Amino acid sequence: MGDAYTQRNQVPSLASYQHLRISAGLSAKYTEAATVGLANTLFATMVFADDEPVGMGRVIGDGGCFFQVVDIAVLPAHQGRGLGKRIMAAIAQYLHDHVPASGYVSLIADGQAHQLYAQFGFQLTAPASVGMYLKQ
């Protein structure tokens, strides 16, 4: 796609991770939690504009039975340019290459993001099952 964006499969730095999450409208993650979480990443991809991080996505899980797609974030100034699709394409390739036949891949889609994820084969779980969380 001849433009100024580059993509690299790498885990974001702590500072980039926190900045991208907050700037893209996701919840903040404390330094202690983010440090541990990033170290346990199975796969991550980032999009850069002139070497500045503008988007990211990660896969977490146990590497065998369960995988979860998290942290899909693109800075607002760079949204609407297909960067979310680029991030999801790299994640989809990772999942295709690494998830065993009995593996389960999940994600939580905020707002209308389910439309992006559906393009990569994700389906709504409701009404058979619904997402839940434990608020700490």
C-alpha positions as CSV (number, residue, x, y, z in Angstrom):
1,M,0.0,0.0,0.0
2,G,2.4,2.8,-1.0
3,D,2.2,5.1,1.9
4,A,4.3,6.3,4.8
5,Y,3.3,3.5,7.2
6,T,5.5,0.6,8.2
7,Q,4.5,-2.4,10.2
8,R,6.8,-4.6,12.4
9,N,5.9,-7.6,14.4
10,Q,7.2,-6.6,17.8
11,V,6.0,-6.0,21.3
12,P,5.5,-2.3,22.1
13,S,7.7,-0.5,24.6
14,L,5.9,0.2,27.9
15,A,5.7,3.9,27.1
16,S,4.3,3.2,23.6
17,Y,1.8,0.7,24.9
18,Q,0.4,3.1,27.6
19,H,0.3,6.0,25.1
20,L,-1.4,4.1,22.4
21,R,-4.0,2.6,24.7
22,I,-5.0,5.9,26.3
23,S,-4.8,7.9,23.1
24,A,-7.0,5.4,21.2
25,G,-9.6,5.5,23.9
26,L,-8.8,2.3,25.7
27,S,-8.5,2.0,29.5
28,A,-5.2,3.0,31.1
29,K,-2.9,0.2,32.4
30,Y,-0.7,0.8,35.4
31,T,3.0,0.5,34.8
32,E,3.4,-2.6,37.0
33,A,0.6,-4.5,35.3
34,A,1.6,-3.4,31.8
35,T,5.2,-4.5,32.4
36,V,4.2,-8.0,33.3
37,G,1.6,-8.2,30.6
38,L,3.8,-7.1,27.8
39,A,6.5,-9.6,28.9
40,N,3.9,-12.4,28.5
41,T,2.8,-11.5,25.0
42,L,2.5,-14.4,22.5
43,F,2.5,-12.1,19.5
44,A,2.4,-8.4,18.8
45,T,2.4,-6.2,15.8
46,M,2.8,-2.4,15.5
47,V,2.3,0.2,12.8
48,F,4.6,3.2,12.6
49,A,4.4,6.6,10.8
50,D,7.9,8.0,10.4
51,D,9.1,5.6,13.2
52,E,6.5,6.9,15.6
53,P,4.1,4.2,16.8
54,V,0.5,4.9,15.7
55,G,-1.1,1.4,16.1
56,M,-0.8,-1.9,17.7
57,G,-2.4,-5.3,18.5
58,R,-1.4,-8.3,20.6
59,V,-2.3,-11.9,21.2
60,I,-2.1,-13.3,24.7
61,G,-2.9,-16.7,26.2
62,D,-1.4,-20.0,27.1
63,G,0.0,-20.7,23.6
64,G,-1.9,-24.0,23.2
65,C,-5.5,-24.1,24.3
66,F,-6.5,-20.5,24.6
67,F,-5.6,-17.3,22.7
68,Q,-7.1,-13.8,23.1
69,V,-6.8,-10.9,20.8
70,V,-6.2,-7.7,22.8
71,D,-5.0,-4.1,22.5
72,I,-6.2,-3.3,19.0
73,A,-5.5,0.4,19.0
74,V,-4.9,3.1,16.3
75,L,-4.3,6.7,17.1
76,P,-7.4,8.8,16.2
77,A,-5.4,10.9,13.7
78,H,-4.5,7.7,11.8
79,Q,-7.9,5.9,11.9
80,G,-9.9,5.3,8.7
81,R,-6.8,4.4,6.7
82,G,-6.9,0.6,6.9
83,L,-4.4,0.3,9.8
84,G,-6.8,-1.8,11.9
85,K,-7.1,-4.2,9.0
86,R,-3.3,-4.3,8.7
87,I,-3.0,-5.1,12.4
88,M,-5.7,-7.8,12.2
89,A,-4.2,-9.3,9.1
90,A,-0.9,-9.9,10.9
91,I,-2.7,-11.3,13.9
92,A,-4.8,-13.5,11.7
93,Q,-1.7,-14.9,10.1
94,Y,-0.1,-15.6,13.5
95,L,-3.3,-17.4,14.7
96,H,-3.5,-19.4,11.5
97,D,0.1,-20.5,11.9
98,H,0.1,-21.2,15.7
99,V,-3.3,-22.2,17.0
100,P,-3.9,-25.9,17.1
101,A,-7.1,-27.4,15.9
102,S,-8.6,-27.6,19.4
103,G,-7.4,-24.1,20.3
104,Y,-10.0,-21.4,21.1
105,V,-9.5,-17.8,20.0
106,S,-11.5,-15.0,21.6
107,L,-11.7,-11.3,21.8
108,I,-14.0,-8.6,23.2
109,A,-15.3,-6.2,20.5
110,D,-16.1,-2.7,21.7
111,G,-18.6,-0.6,19.8
112,Q,-18.7,-1.4,16.1
113,A,-15.3,-3.0,16.1
114,H,-17.0,-6.4,15.6
115,Q,-17.4,-5.4,12.0
116,L,-13.6,-5.3,11.5
117,Y,-13.2,-8.6,13.4
118,A,-15.9,-10.3,11.3
119,Q,-13.8,-9.7,8.2
120,F,-11.2,-12.0,9.7
121,G,-13.7,-14.8,10.6
122,F,-14.6,-13.8,14.1
123,Q,-18.3,-14.5,15.0
124,L,-20.5,-13.2,17.8
125,T,-20.9,-15.7,20.6
126,A,-24.3,-14.6,21.8
127,P,-26.8,-15.9,22.5
128,A,-25.0,-19.2,23.0
129,S,-22.5,-17.5,25.3
130,V,-21.8,-14.0,26.4
131,G,-18.6,-12.2,27.5
132,M,-18.2,-11.5,31.2
133,Y,-15.5,-9.9,33.4
134,L,-14.5,-9.5,37.0
135,K,-14.0,-5.9,38.0
136,Q,-11.2,-5.6,40.5
